[in-house]
Amino acid sequence: MSAHILTVDDSASIRMTTRIALTGAGYQVTEAVDGVDGLAKAKGGRFDMIVTDLNMPNMNGLAMIQALRASPAHTGIPIIFLTTESDAEMKAQAKAAGATGWITKPFDPEQLVKITRKVLGK
């Protein structure tokens, strides 16, 4: 069975690009539109990895990661940031919150697939 990935981004075009790249590589994808939606979907399903934007309305990616990492069921799930943010301070905050990796937008879909394979080992 293929790995199931949750993507969280308020941009419909980014969600589409991520979905096409990941489903094309054989992964199952569930989409969420912001941190609140992402948190609800993460808690309601089983995911092998989460790819999230940082700057989103309602709840940003950092707050979502902190909430997920506070839940024992979600401590081990790899979480990758996919964001326009490249600030070193923000990266440090994300790492401290429990982010596994960081991809800067605009991104190469192939790079996303490579990182996904590396993180999931499949």
C-alpha positions in Angstrom: 0.0 0.0 0.0 1.3 3.5 -0.9 2.2 6.1 1.7 -0.5 8.7 2.6 0.6 12.3 2.6 -1.3 15.3 4.0 -0.6 18.6 2.1 -1.5 21.8 3.8 -1.4 25.1 1.8 -3.8 28.0 1.3 -2.8 28.3 -2.4 -4.9 26.1 -4.7 -2.2 26.1 -7.4 0.4 24.9 -4.9 -1.9 22.2 -3.6 -2.5 21.1 -7.2 1.2 21.0 -8.1 2.1 19.1 -4.9 -0.8 16.6 -5.5 0.3 16.0 -9.1 3.9 15.5 -8.1 3.1 13.1 -5.2 0.3 11.1 -6.8 2.5 10.8 -10.0 5.2 9.2 -7.7 2.6 6.7 -6.4 1.6 8.4 -3.1 -1.9 9.0 -1.8 -2.6 12.7 -1.1 -5.2 14.4 1.2 -5.3 18.2 0.9 -6.0 20.8 3.6 -6.5 24.6 3.0 -4.9 26.0 6.2 -3.5 25.0 9.6 -6.9 24.5 11.3 -8.1 22.2 8.4 -4.7 20.5 8.4 -4.8 19.8 12.2 -8.3 18.4 12.0 -7.4 16.2 9.0 -4.2 15.0 10.6 -6.0 14.1 13.8 -8.8 12.4 11.9 -6.7 10.2 9.7 -3.4 8.3 9.4 -0.6 9.9 7.5 2.9 8.9 6.8 4.1 12.4 6.2 2.8 16.0 6.2 3.9 18.8 3.8 2.8 22.2 5.0 3.1 25.9 4.1 4.2 28.3 6.7 2.2 31.5 6.1 -1.5 30.6 6.0 -4.7 32.2 7.4 -6.5 30.9 10.5 -3.5 29.0 11.8 0.0 29.1 10.3 2.2 26.0 9.7 4.4 26.6 12.8 1.3 26.7 15.1 0.0 23.5 13.4 3.3 21.7 13.9 3.4 22.7 17.5 -0.1 21.4 18.0 0.6 18.1 16.2 3.9 17.5 18.1 2.0 18.0 21.4 -0.2 15.0 20.4 1.6 11.6 21.2 0.0 10.0 18.1 1.8 12.6 15.9 5.3 12.9 17.4 7.0 10.6 14.8 5.3 11.8 11.6 7.8 13.6 9.3 6.7 17.2 8.6 8.2 19.1 5.7 7.8 22.9 5.3 7.1 24.0 1.7 7.3 27.8 1.9 8.5 31.1 0.3 10.1 31.8 3.7 13.9 31.3 3.7 14.8 33.2 6.8 17.3 31.4 9.0 15.6 32.4 12.2 12.3 31.1 10.9 14.0 27.8 9.9 15.4 27.5 13.5 11.9 28.1 15.0 10.5 25.4 12.6 13.2 22.9 13.6 12.6 23.6 17.3 8.8 23.1 16.7 9.5 19.7 15.2 9.8 20.2 11.4 11.8 17.5 9.6 12.8 19.4 6.5 12.4 22.6 4.5 11.8 23.3 0.8 11.7 26.8 -0.5 9.1 27.9 -3.1 9.1 28.2 -6.0 10.0 24.5 -5.8 10.8 21.8 -8.3 8.2 19.0 -8.0 11.0 16.4 -8.6 12.8 17.8 -5.6 9.7 17.3 -3.5 9.4 13.7 -4.7 13.1 13.0 -4.0 12.8 14.4 -0.5 9.6 12.5 0.1 11.3 9.2 -0.9 14.3 10.0 1.3 12.1 10.9 4.3 9.8 7.9 3.9 12.4 5.4 2.8 10.0 4.3 0.0 
